[in-house]
Amino acid sequence: MKALVKMKTMNITEKLNYAKKPSLIIGETVIEVNNKASTILKAMDLFEDLSPSDMPQVASLLFGEEGSKKLDALDLSFDDYLTVITSAVELVTGKAEGEEETRTTT
């Protein structure tokens, strides 16, 4: 007869922030960034060999349809467009320069 082994458990629900998404602020425009792990992993994979033709796909992954439309409406230069995409990845993967934390209380 096998002895029952009691497994340790830990409820980490309170530590997770799955309902809140970070945002980039560009002038008066706020663009929400999709921070789901699967999305960021796909975007980072595309970043490995990023070509200009991949950038709209990366933007679509990171910002969704609404955010991509907002980004397109800004009519940015290529360098600025690349900065926005790079900043979005930095925002969700670690502390980015210029990042502001917004605290909420419940």
Backbone torsions as a table, in degrees:
resi	resn	phi	psi	omega
1	MET	NA	131.0	-179.9
2	LYS	-80.8	142.2	176.6
3	ALA	-79.3	142.4	176.7
4	LEU	-75.3	130.4	179.5
5	VAL	-107.0	124.8	178.9
6	LYS	-84.4	122.0	-179.5
7	MET	-87.9	143.0	174.4
8	LYS	-75.5	143.2	176.2
9	THR	-133.2	155.6	178.4
10	MET	-146.4	128.6	176.6
11	ASN	-91.3	114.6	-177.9
12	ILE	-107.9	11.8	-176.8
13	THR	-52.2	-42.4	-178.2
14	GLU	-65.5	-23.7	-178.3
15	LYS	-83.7	-16.5	-175.9
16	LEU	-85.6	147.5	-177.6
17	ASN	-123.5	44.3	-173.0
18	TYR	-72.4	-14.0	-177.6
19	ALA	-90.7	-14.3	-175.3
20	LYS	-110.5	136.1	178.8
21	LYS	-115.4	141.3	177.2
22	PRO	-73.4	163.4	-179.4
23	SER	-136.1	150.8	170.2
24	LEU	-101.2	140.4	176.1
25	ILE	-113.0	122.8	179.4
26	ILE	-125.8	101.7	-174.5
27	GLY	62.8	-119.9	178.8
28	GLU	-95.8	-0.5	-175.9
29	THR	-96.0	131.6	176.8
30	VAL	-113.4	124.1	-179.3
31	ILE	-120.4	118.9	179.4
32	GLU	-74.0	139.1	-179.1
33	VAL	-106.9	129.2	177.2
34	ASN	-73.9	113.5	-176.0
35	ASN	-104.8	18.3	177.4
36	LYS	-65.7	138.3	-177.3
37	ALA	-54.4	-45.4	-178.1
38	SER	-61.0	-38.1	179.7
39	THR	-67.9	-47.4	-178.0
40	ILE	-65.4	-38.5	177.9
41	LEU	-63.1	-40.4	176.8
42	LYS	-63.9	-45.5	-179.3
43	ALA	-62.9	-43.1	-180.0
44	MET	-65.9	-34.7	176.9
45	ASP	-63.9	-42.2	177.2
46	LEU	-65.7	-31.2	179.9
47	PHE	-64.8	-26.5	-178.5
48	GLU	-51.8	-49.4	-178.5
49	ASP	-126.4	53.1	-173.9
50	LEU	-64.2	126.0	173.0
51	SER	-117.9	158.5	-179.9
52	PRO	-55.1	-32.1	-178.9
53	SER	-71.4	-19.2	177.9
54	ASP	-83.3	-17.4	-172.6
55	MET	-61.1	-42.7	177.2
56	PRO	-61.7	-34.6	177.7
57	GLN	-66.8	-42.0	178.2
58	VAL	-64.2	-44.4	178.7
59	ALA	-60.1	-41.7	179.3
60	SER	-63.8	-41.1	177.1
61	LEU	-62.8	-47.1	-174.1
62	LEU	-74.1	-37.3	-170.9
63	PHE	-113.2	-9.7	-176.5
64	GLY	70.4	-178.8	-176.5
65	GLU	-64.6	-46.8	-177.8
66	GLU	-64.0	-46.3	-179.7
67	GLY	-65.9	-37.3	177.9
68	SER	-63.6	-38.8	177.3
69	LYS	-64.5	-42.1	177.8
70	LYS	-61.4	-42.5	-179.9
71	LEU	-64.0	-44.9	178.6
72	ASP	-61.4	-37.7	-178.8
73	ALA	-65.7	-21.4	179.0
74	LEU	-72.7	-19.5	177.2
75	ASP	52.3	54.3	-176.2
76	LEU	-79.2	158.3	170.9
77	SER	-69.4	165.3	-179.8
78	PHE	-59.4	-44.8	-179.9
79	ASP	-61.3	-41.4	179.1
80	ASP	-68.0	-38.8	177.7
81	TYR	-60.7	-44.9	177.9
82	LEU	-63.4	-38.7	177.4
83	THR	-61.8	-41.0	179.5
84	VAL	-62.9	-47.0	-178.9
85	ILE	-64.6	-45.8	179.0
86	THR	-62.2	-41.4	179.5
87	SER	-64.5	-36.6	178.3
88	ALA	-63.3	-43.5	178.5
89	VAL	-65.7	-42.7	177.6
90	GLU	-61.3	-39.1	-178.5
91	LEU	-59.9	-42.3	-175.7
92	VAL	-90.9	-12.2	-179.5
93	THR	-103.5	-11.3	179.8
94	GLY	174.3	179.3	-178.5
95	LYS	-64.2	118.0	179.8
96	ALA	-99.1	149.9	177.4
97	GLU	-62.4	133.2	-179.8
98	GLY	84.0	3.3	-178.4
99	GLU	-72.9	134.5	174.3
100	GLU	-113.9	136.0	177.5
101	GLU	-95.2	134.3	176.1
102	THR	-108.7	121.3	-180.0
103	ARG	-98.8	139.3	176.0
104	THR	-121.1	149.3	177.5
105	THR	-118.5	144.7	178.5
106	THR	-125.3	NA	NA
